[in-house]
């Protein structure tokens, strides 16, 4: 069965085509050759390139159109601003309805995209996003076209939530990646694994405090810079592969491989420069990573997702856990919602898992929209 892939490149509501020729919004539309799918899925992420998303061909082969979509922040979460990303997603939704001929549009919130797509649907039906300090809302963010369904796969509750769950609670100085409280060091054998309840409680508290401590510094630094006539500045966040569940498989047991994270062995990954939030600006921290200030946390937006919803999680995922999927289900406002757990890792690379996920999604779509 042949799948046609069409490149789509478009300007956004507040950002034109670049001088070198690139569009701020672009992606690939997958469809079964010679067809005009009545139902289409759009998937987008904070910064990961979803144009060639692994589910594109699988769904297209089953008659569901698939737009793997990128906002202006593809590969650039260091400068992410929520309202600008939402208008870019809206460009893709409009294209599906007005150009691709889709009568039904489904939001796919995969991995980090789960909270982003929840924020999109929430903003489309009940606008609530406010601008960052010193900025105005992106043109069109209060006039987004709503979608007809919402699917969450291998997703967590938001970038601040996953960062805080993963960040090293033993860090004592954000400007010295070596400085450590040994009593909270996840990789100090005196502490475990296995980790006792008292250690885990202290560690989780330290992680939350670390997030709030960075936010306090960001706000103070933003005030200092603005007083000097500056707009923003970059900074780094180190050691963000240190969720106790990554190291200790007895914590929230699943079929995941123990002592693993998406970047390999946690202790080694935690000392590398390849962590989430490793590069930020002050405003990006407030927009995407801060527990207190980020406006993209799914807990706020999922109750406004009243369209039919499907949640799917893999039981061998090393970074998203059953409690994450259950919280998403619990927060979704729809009465028509269901959840499933598949034998799969985060990317559904387990043999047969992608076909199983595609069959599940297609059956869910056909039951409600065909």
TORKOL-4160 file (C-alpha; in steps of 0.2 Angstrom, whole numbers, padded with zeros to 4 digits, m for minus):
370
<pt num="1" X="0000" Y="0000" Z="0000"/>
<pt num="2" X="0008" Y="0016" Z="m0006"/>
<pt num="3" X="0009" Y="0031" Z="0006"/>
<pt num="4" X="0010" Y="0049" Z="m0002"/>
<pt num="5" X="0020" Y="0062" Z="0008"/>
<pt num="6" X="0017" Y="0080" Z="0005"/>
<pt num="7" X="0029" Y="0093" Z="0011"/>
<pt num="8" X="0019" Y="0108" Z="0019"/>
<pt num="9" X="0028" Y="0124" Z="0023"/>
<pt num="10" X="0018" Y="0139" Z="0029"/>
<pt num="11" X="0020" Y="0156" Z="0037"/>
<pt num="12" X="0013" Y="0159" Z="0054"/>
<pt num="13" X="0001" Y="0172" Z="0060"/>
<pt num="14" X="0015" Y="0183" Z="0066"/>
<pt num="15" X="0031" Y="0176" Z="0058"/>
<pt num="16" X="0034" Y="0176" Z="0039"/>
<pt num="17" X="0045" Y="0166" Z="0028"/>
<pt num="18" X="0063" Y="0168" Z="0032"/>
<pt num="19" X="0075" Y="0177" Z="0020"/>
<pt num="20" X="0084" Y="0161" Z="0017"/>
<pt num="21" X="0068" Y="0153" Z="0012"/>
<pt num="22" X="0062" Y="0142" Z="0027"/>
<pt num="23" X="0045" Y="0143" Z="0034"/>
<pt num="24" X="0042" Y="0144" Z="0052"/>
<pt num="25" X="0029" Y="0131" Z="0051"/>
<pt num="26" X="0032" Y="0115" Z="0041"/>
<pt num="27" X="0030" Y="0096" Z="0041"/>
<pt num="28" X="0024" Y="0081" Z="0031"/>
<pt num="29" X="0007" Y="0076" Z="0027"/>
<pt num="30" X="0005" Y="0057" Z="0025"/>
<pt num="31" X="m0010" Y="0049" Z="0016"/>
<pt num="32" X="m0014" Y="0034" Z="0007"/>
<pt num="33" X="m0010" Y="0037" Z="m0011"/>
<pt num="34" X="m0025" Y="0044" Z="m0021"/>
<pt num="35" X="m0036" Y="0047" Z="m0006"/>
<pt num="36" X="m0043" Y="0062" Z="0003"/>
<pt num="37" X="m0044" Y="0056" Z="0021"/>
<pt num="38" X="m0060" Y="0062" Z="0030"/>
<pt num="39" X="m0051" Y="0061" Z="0047"/>
<pt num="40" X="m0033" Y="0067" Z="0050"/>
<pt num="41" X="m0021" Y="0068" Z="0065"/>
<pt num="42" X="m0009" Y="0082" Z="0069"/>
<pt num="43" X="0006" Y="0079" Z="0080"/>
<pt num="44" X="0018" Y="0092" Z="0086"/>
<pt num="45" X="0031" Y="0094" Z="0100"/>
<pt num="46" X="0040" Y="0108" Z="0110"/>
<pt num="47" X="0056" Y="0105" Z="0100"/>
<pt num="48" X="0057" Y="0088" Z="0093"/>
<pt num="49" X="0055" Y="0086" Z="0074"/>
<pt num="50" X="0039" Y="0077" Z="0071"/>
<pt num="51" X="0038" Y="0079" Z="0052"/>
<pt num="52" X="0043" Y="0061" Z="0050"/>
<pt num="53" X="0035" Y="0054" Z="0065"/>
<pt num="54" X="0035" Y="0036" Z="0066"/>
<pt num="55" X="0016" Y="0034" Z="0067"/>
<pt num="56" X="0013" Y="0044" Z="0050"/>
<pt num="57" X="0014" Y="0029" Z="0038"/>
<pt num="58" X="0006" Y="0017" Z="0050"/>
<pt num="59" X="m0010" Y="0028" Z="0051"/>
<pt num="60" X="m0010" Y="0033" Z="0033"/>
<pt num="61" X="m0010" Y="0015" Z="0028"/>
<pt num="62" X="m0025" Y="0013" Z="0038"/>
<pt num="63" X="m0034" Y="0028" Z="0029"/>
<pt num="64" X="m0031" Y="0041" Z="0042"/>
<pt num="65" X="m0022" Y="0057" Z="0037"/>
<pt num="66" X="m0007" Y="0062" Z="0047"/>
<pt num="67" X="0002" Y="0078" Z="0048"/>
<pt num="68" X="0019" Y="0078" Z="0057"/>
<pt num="69" X="0020" Y="0096" Z="0061"/>
<pt num="70" X="0034" Y="0107" Z="0067"/>
<pt num="71" X="0033" Y="0125" Z="0075"/>
<pt num="72" X="0046" Y="0138" Z="0074"/>
<pt num="73" X="0054" Y="0130" Z="0089"/>
<pt num="74" X="0059" Y="0114" Z="0080"/>
<pt num="75" X="0076" Y="0110" Z="0087"/>
<pt num="76" X="0076" Y="0126" Z="0097"/>
<pt num="77" X="0068" Y="0124" Z="0114"/>
<pt num="78" X="0080" Y="0136" Z="0121"/>
<pt num="79" X="0070" Y="0150" Z="0115"/>
<pt num="80" X="0052" Y="0142" Z="0117"/>
<pt num="81" X="0037" Y="0153" Z="0120"/>
<pt num="82" X="0021" Y="0145" Z="0122"/>
<pt num="83" X="0009" Y="0157" Z="0114"/>
<pt num="84" X="0020" Y="0157" Z="0098"/>
<pt num="85" X="0020" Y="0138" Z="0097"/>
<pt num="86" X="0001" Y="0137" Z="0099"/>
<pt num="87" X="m0002" Y="0149" Z="0084"/>
<pt num="88" X="0010" Y="0138" Z="0074"/>
<pt num="89" X="0000" Y="0123" Z="0078"/>
<pt num="90" X="m0016" Y="0132" Z="0073"/>
<pt num="91" X="m0008" Y="0135" Z="0056"/>
<pt num="92" X="m0007" Y="0116" Z="0054"/>
<pt num="93" X="m0025" Y="0113" Z="0060"/>
<pt num="94" X="m0032" Y="0126" Z="0048"/>
<pt num="95" X="m0022" Y="0118" Z="0034"/>
<pt num="96" X="m0029" Y="0101" Z="0037"/>
<pt num="97" X="m0047" Y="0108" Z="0037"/>
<pt num="98" X="m0045" Y="0120" Z="0022"/>
<pt num="99" X="m0032" Y="0113" Z="0011"/>
<pt num="100" X="m0031" Y="0094" Z="0015"/>
<pt num="101" X="m0050" Y="0092" Z="0016"/>
<pt num="102" X="m0051" Y="0084" Z="0033"/>
<pt num="103" X="m0068" Y="0085" Z="0041"/>
<pt num="104" X="m0061" Y="0079" Z="0058"/>
<pt num="105" X="m0045" Y="0084" Z="0066"/>
<pt num="106" X="m0037" Y="0074" Z="0080"/>
<pt num="107" X="m0023" Y="0081" Z="0091"/>
<pt num="108" X="m0009" Y="0068" Z="0095"/>
<pt num="109" X="0000" Y="0073" Z="0110"/>
<pt num="110" X="0015" Y="0061" Z="0110"/>
<pt num="111" X="0029" Y="0062" Z="0123"/>
<pt num="112" X="0032" Y="0080" Z="0127"/>
<pt num="113" X="0018" Y="0085" Z="0115"/>
<pt num="114" X="0005" Y="0078" Z="0126"/>
<pt num="115" X="0004" Y="0094" Z="0137"/>
<pt num="116" X="0007" Y="0105" Z="0122"/>
<pt num="117" X="m0008" Y="0098" Z="0113"/>
<pt num="118" X="m0018" Y="0099" Z="0128"/>
<pt num="119" X="m0014" Y="0117" Z="0130"/>
<pt num="120" X="m0018" Y="0120" Z="0112"/>
<pt num="121" X="m0036" Y="0113" Z="0114"/>
<pt num="122" X="m0039" Y="0122" Z="0130"/>
<pt num="123" X="m0033" Y="0138" Z="0123"/>
<pt num="124" X="m0044" Y="0135" Z="0107"/>
<pt num="125" X="m0060" Y="0133" Z="0117"/>
<pt num="126" X="m0057" Y="0144" Z="0132"/>
<pt num="127" X="m0042" Y="0156" Z="0130"/>
<pt num="128" X="m0032" Y="0159" Z="0146"/>
<pt num="129" X="m0014" Y="0161" Z="0141"/>
<pt num="130" X="m0006" Y="0177" Z="0147"/>
<pt num="131" X="0010" Y="0185" Z="0140"/>
<pt num="132" X="0027" Y="0183" Z="0147"/>
<pt num="133" X="0034" Y="0199" Z="0156"/>
<pt num="134" X="0038" Y="0212" Z="0144"/>
<pt num="135" X="0030" Y="0203" Z="0129"/>
<pt num="136" X="0013" Y="0204" Z="0120"/>
<pt num="137" X="0003" Y="0188" Z="0116"/>
<pt num="138" X="0006" Y="0181" Z="0098"/>
<pt num="139" X="m0007" Y="0187" Z="0085"/>
<pt num="140" X="m0021" Y="0174" Z="0083"/>
<pt num="141" X="m0018" Y="0165" Z="0099"/>
<pt num="142" X="m0035" Y="0169" Z="0105"/>
<pt num="143" X="m0043" Y="0163" Z="0089"/>
<pt num="144" X="m0037" Y="0145" Z="0087"/>
<pt num="145" X="m0047" Y="0132" Z="0078"/>
<pt num="146" X="m0052" Y="0118" Z="0090"/>
<pt num="147" X="m0049" Y="0100" Z="0086"/>
<pt num="148" X="m0062" Y="0086" Z="0087"/>
<pt num="149" X="m0052" Y="0073" Z="0097"/>
<pt num="150" X="m0037" Y="0071" Z="0108"/>
<pt num="151" X="m0025" Y="0056" Z="0109"/>
<pt num="152" X="m0011" Y="0055" Z="0122"/>
<pt num="153" X="0003" Y="0042" Z="0119"/>
<pt num="154" X="0019" Y="0040" Z="0130"/>
<pt num="155" X="0015" Y="0057" Z="0137"/>
<pt num="156" X="0019" Y="0066" Z="0154"/>
<pt num="157" X="0010" Y="0080" Z="0162"/>
<pt num="158" X="0021" Y="0094" Z="0156"/>
<pt num="159" X="0039" Y="0100" Z="0154"/>
<pt num="160" X="0040" Y="0107" Z="0172"/>
<pt num="161" X="0034" Y="0091" Z="0179"/>
<pt num="162" X="0045" Y="0079" Z="0169"/>
<pt num="163" X="0060" Y="0091" Z="0172"/>
<pt num="164" X="0057" Y="0091" Z="0191"/>
<pt num="165" X="0055" Y="0072" Z="0192"/>
<pt num="166" X="0071" Y="0070" Z="0183"/>
<pt num="167" X="0082" Y="0084" Z="0189"/>
<pt num="168" X="0096" Y="0079" Z="0202"/>
<pt num="169" X="0090" Y="0084" Z="0219"/>
<pt num="170" X="0108" Y="0084" Z="0226"/>
<pt num="171" X="0113" Y="0099" Z="0216"/>
<pt num="172" X="0117" Y="0114" Z="0228"/>
<pt num="173" X="0124" Y="0127" Z="0216"/>
<pt num="174" X="0117" Y="0129" Z="0198"/>
<pt num="175" X="0133" Y="0137" Z="0193"/>
<pt num="176" X="0144" Y="0123" Z="0199"/>
<pt num="177" X="0139" Y="0106" Z="0191"/>
<pt num="178" X="0150" Y="0096" Z="0203"/>
<pt num="179" X="0144" Y="0104" Z="0219"/>
<pt num="180" X="0133" Y="0090" Z="0228"/>
<pt num="181" X="0124" Y="0086" Z="0244"/>
<pt num="182" X="0131" Y="0068" Z="0247"/>
<pt num="183" X="0116" Y="0064" Z="0258"/>
<pt num="184" X="0104" Y="0066" Z="0243"/>
<pt num="185" X="0116" Y="0059" Z="0229"/>
<pt num="186" X="0106" Y="0047" Z="0220"/>
<pt num="187" X="0122" Y="0039" Z="0214"/>
<pt num="188" X="0131" Y="0038" Z="0231"/>
<pt num="189" X="0130" Y="0019" Z="0235"/>
<pt num="190" X="0127" Y="0024" Z="0254"/>
<pt num="191" X="0110" Y="0030" Z="0248"/>
<pt num="192" X="0105" Y="0015" Z="0237"/>
<pt num="193" X="0097" Y="0008" Z="0227"/>
<pt num="194" X="0086" Y="0002" Z="0233"/>
<pt num="195" X="0080" Y="0019" Z="0240"/>
<pt num="196" X="0070" Y="0019" Z="0256"/>
<pt num="197" X="0054" Y="0029" Z="0258"/>
<pt num="198" X="0062" Y="0043" Z="0268"/>
<pt num="199" X="0076" Y="0046" Z="0256"/>
<pt num="200" X="0064" Y="0046" Z="0241"/>
<pt num="201" X="0053" Y="0059" Z="0251"/>
<pt num="202" X="0068" Y="0070" Z="0255"/>
<pt num="203" X="0074" Y="0069" Z="0237"/>
<pt num="204" X="0058" Y="0073" Z="0229"/>
<pt num="205" X="0056" Y="0088" Z="0240"/>
<pt num="206" X="0074" Y="0094" Z="0235"/>
<pt num="207" X="0069" Y="0092" Z="0217"/>
<pt num="208" X="0054" Y="0104" Z="0219"/>
<pt num="209" X="0064" Y="0116" Z="0229"/>
<pt num="210" X="0078" Y="0116" Z="0215"/>
<pt num="211" X="0065" Y="0120" Z="0202"/>
<pt num="212" X="0058" Y="0135" Z="0213"/>
<pt num="213" X="0076" Y="0141" Z="0217"/>
<pt num="214" X="0079" Y="0142" Z="0198"/>
<pt num="215" X="0063" Y="0152" Z="0196"/>
<pt num="216" X="0067" Y="0164" Z="0209"/>
<pt num="217" X="0084" Y="0167" Z="0202"/>
<pt num="218" X="0077" Y="0169" Z="0184"/>
<pt num="219" X="0064" Y="0182" Z="0190"/>
<pt num="220" X="0078" Y="0192" Z="0200"/>
<pt num="221" X="0089" Y="0191" Z="0185"/>
<pt num="222" X="0076" Y="0197" Z="0173"/>
<pt num="223" X="0072" Y="0212" Z="0184"/>
<pt num="224" X="0091" Y="0216" Z="0184"/>
<pt num="225" X="0093" Y="0214" Z="0166"/>
<pt num="226" X="0078" Y="0224" Z="0161"/>
<pt num="227" X="0084" Y="0238" Z="0173"/>
<pt num="228" X="0100" Y="0239" Z="0162"/>
<pt num="229" X="0090" Y="0239" Z="0146"/>
<pt num="230" X="0092" Y="0221" Z="0142"/>
<pt num="231" X="0078" Y="0209" Z="0136"/>
<pt num="232" X="0084" Y="0191" Z="0141"/>
<pt num="233" X="0100" Y="0180" Z="0143"/>
<pt num="234" X="0104" Y="0162" Z="0141"/>
<pt num="235" X="0109" Y="0150" Z="0155"/>
<pt num="236" X="0112" Y="0132" Z="0158"/>
<pt num="237" X="0104" Y="0119" Z="0169"/>
<pt num="238" X="0114" Y="0103" Z="0173"/>
<pt num="239" X="0111" Y="0086" Z="0179"/>
<pt num="240" X="0094" Y="0081" Z="0173"/>
<pt num="241" X="0094" Y="0062" Z="0172"/>
<pt num="242" X="0092" Y="0058" Z="0190"/>
<pt num="243" X="0074" Y="0051" Z="0193"/>
<pt num="244" X="0075" Y="0038" Z="0206"/>
<pt num="245" X="0064" Y="0027" Z="0196"/>
<pt num="246" X="0077" Y="0026" Z="0182"/>
<pt num="247" X="0089" Y="0018" Z="0194"/>
<pt num="248" X="0078" Y="0008" Z="0206"/>
<pt num="249" X="0066" Y="m0003" Z="0197"/>
<pt num="250" X="0057" Y="m0007" Z="0213"/>
<pt num="251" X="0050" Y="0011" Z="0213"/>
<pt num="252" X="0034" Y="0010" Z="0202"/>
<pt num="253" X="0038" Y="m0007" Z="0195"/>
<pt num="254" X="0035" Y="m0010" Z="0176"/>
<pt num="255" X="0043" Y="m0020" Z="0163"/>
<pt num="256" X="0056" Y="m0006" Z="0159"/>
<pt num="257" X="0075" Y="m0010" Z="0158"/>
<pt num="258" X="0083" Y="m0006" Z="0175"/>
<pt num="259" X="0096" Y="0008" Z="0177"/>
<pt num="260" X="0092" Y="0016" Z="0160"/>
<pt num="261" X="0085" Y="0032" Z="0154"/>
<pt num="262" X="0083" Y="0039" Z="0136"/>
<pt num="263" X="0101" Y="0044" Z="0136"/>
<pt num="264" X="0108" Y="0028" Z="0142"/>
<pt num="265" X="0114" Y="0024" Z="0160"/>
<pt num="266" X="0108" Y="0038" Z="0171"/>
<pt num="267" X="0124" Y="0041" Z="0181"/>
<pt num="268" X="0134" Y="0044" Z="0165"/>
<pt num="269" X="0120" Y="0054" Z="0156"/>
<pt num="270" X="0117" Y="0065" Z="0172"/>
<pt num="271" X="0135" Y="0071" Z="0170"/>
<pt num="272" X="0134" Y="0075" Z="0151"/>
<pt num="273" X="0128" Y="0091" Z="0143"/>
<pt num="274" X="0113" Y="0081" Z="0134"/>
<pt num="275" X="0099" Y="0084" Z="0146"/>
<pt num="276" X="0082" Y="0092" Z="0145"/>
<pt num="277" X="0083" Y="0111" Z="0149"/>
<pt num="278" X="0102" Y="0111" Z="0147"/>
<pt num="279" X="0100" Y="0127" Z="0137"/>
<pt num="280" X="0087" Y="0140" Z="0142"/>
<pt num="281" X="0084" Y="0159" Z="0142"/>
<pt num="282" X="0076" Y="0167" Z="0157"/>
<pt num="283" X="0059" Y="0169" Z="0148"/>
<pt num="284" X="0060" Y="0151" Z="0141"/>
<pt num="285" X="0062" Y="0145" Z="0158"/>
<pt num="286" X="0046" Y="0154" Z="0164"/>
<pt num="287" X="0037" Y="0148" Z="0148"/>
<pt num="288" X="0042" Y="0130" Z="0148"/>
<pt num="289" X="0051" Y="0123" Z="0164"/>
<pt num="290" X="0045" Y="0133" Z="0179"/>
<pt num="291" X="0033" Y="0123" Z="0191"/>
<pt num="292" X="0025" Y="0140" Z="0196"/>
<pt num="293" X="0025" Y="0150" Z="0180"/>
<pt num="294" X="0024" Y="0138" Z="0165"/>
<pt num="295" X="0007" Y="0139" Z="0157"/>
<pt num="296" X="0008" Y="0123" Z="0148"/>
<pt num="297" X="0006" Y="0111" Z="0162"/>
<pt num="298" X="m0007" Y="0098" Z="0157"/>
<pt num="299" X="m0016" Y="0098" Z="0174"/>
<pt num="300" X="m0023" Y="0115" Z="0170"/>
<pt num="301" X="m0028" Y="0111" Z="0152"/>
<pt num="302" X="m0034" Y="0093" Z="0152"/>
<pt num="303" X="m0050" Y="0097" Z="0161"/>
<pt num="304" X="m0055" Y="0108" Z="0146"/>
<pt num="305" X="m0052" Y="0093" Z="0134"/>
<pt num="306" X="m0070" Y="0088" Z="0133"/>
<pt num="307" X="m0069" Y="0080" Z="0115"/>
<pt num="308" X="m0067" Y="0061" Z="0114"/>
<pt num="309" X="m0050" Y="0056" Z="0122"/>
<pt num="310" X="m0038" Y="0041" Z="0121"/>
<pt num="311" X="m0023" Y="0038" Z="0132"/>
<pt num="312" X="m0010" Y="0025" Z="0128"/>
<pt num="313" X="0006" Y="0021" Z="0138"/>
<pt num="314" X="0020" Y="0008" Z="0136"/>
<pt num="315" X="0024" Y="m0003" Z="0150"/>
<pt num="316" X="0043" Y="m0003" Z="0146"/>
<pt num="317" X="0045" Y="0016" Z="0145"/>
<pt num="318" X="0060" Y="0022" Z="0155"/>
<pt num="319" X="0054" Y="0040" Z="0157"/>
<pt num="320" X="0035" Y="0040" Z="0157"/>
<pt num="321" X="0027" Y="0029" Z="0170"/>
<pt num="322" X="0010" Y="0022" Z="0174"/>
<pt num="323" X="0006" Y="0035" Z="0186"/>
<pt num="324" X="0009" Y="0048" Z="0173"/>
<pt num="325" X="m0004" Y="0040" Z="0161"/>
<pt num="326" X="m0016" Y="0038" Z="0175"/>
<pt num="327" X="m0015" Y="0057" Z="0180"/>
<pt num="328" X="m0018" Y="0061" Z="0162"/>
<pt num="329" X="m0034" Y="0051" Z="0162"/>
<pt num="330" X="m0040" Y="0057" Z="0178"/>
<pt num="331" X="m0038" Y="0076" Z="0173"/>
<pt num="332" X="m0046" Y="0074" Z="0156"/>
<pt num="333" X="m0063" Y="0083" Z="0156"/>
<pt num="334" X="m0071" Y="0072" Z="0143"/>
<pt num="335" X="m0084" Y="0059" Z="0147"/>
<pt num="336" X="m0079" Y="0049" Z="0132"/>
<pt num="337" X="m0061" Y="0044" Z="0137"/>
<pt num="338" X="m0052" Y="0027" Z="0138"/>
<pt num="339" X="m0034" Y="0021" Z="0142"/>
<pt num="340" X="m0024" Y="0007" Z="0136"/>
<pt num="341" X="m0007" Y="0000" Z="0141"/>
<pt num="342" X="0004" Y="m0009" Z="0128"/>
<pt num="343" X="0019" Y="m0020" Z="0129"/>
<pt num="344" X="0031" Y="m0006" Z="0122"/>
<pt num="345" X="0045" Y="0006" Z="0126"/>
<pt num="346" X="0044" Y="0025" Z="0124"/>
<pt num="347" X="0045" Y="0024" Z="0105"/>
<pt num="348" X="0034" Y="0009" Z="0103"/>
<pt num="349" X="0049" Y="0000" Z="0095"/>
<pt num="350" X="0045" Y="m0016" Z="0103"/>
<pt num="351" X="0041" Y="m0028" Z="0089"/>
<pt num="352" X="0023" Y="m0026" Z="0083"/>
<pt num="353" X="0020" Y="m0012" Z="0095"/>
<pt num="354" X="0018" Y="0002" Z="0082"/>
<pt num="355" X="0005" Y="m0009" Z="0072"/>
<pt num="356" X="m0004" Y="m0012" Z="0088"/>
<pt num="357" X="m0005" Y="0006" Z="0092"/>
<pt num="358" X="m0010" Y="0011" Z="0074"/>
<pt num="359" X="m0024" Y="m0003" Z="0075"/>
<pt num="360" X="m0030" Y="0004" Z="0092"/>
<pt num="361" X="m0030" Y="0022" Z="0086"/>
<pt num="362" X="m0039" Y="0018" Z="0070"/>
<pt num="363" X="m0052" Y="0008" Z="0079"/>
<pt num="364" X="m0055" Y="0022" Z="0091"/>
<pt num="365" X="m0057" Y="0034" Z="0077"/>
<pt num="366" X="m0068" Y="0023" Z="0067"/>
<pt num="367" X="m0080" Y="0020" Z="0082"/>
<pt num="368" X="m0082" Y="0039" Z="0084"/>
<pt num="369" X="m0079" Y="0049" Z="0068"/>
<pt num="370" X="m0082" Y="0038" Z="0053"/>
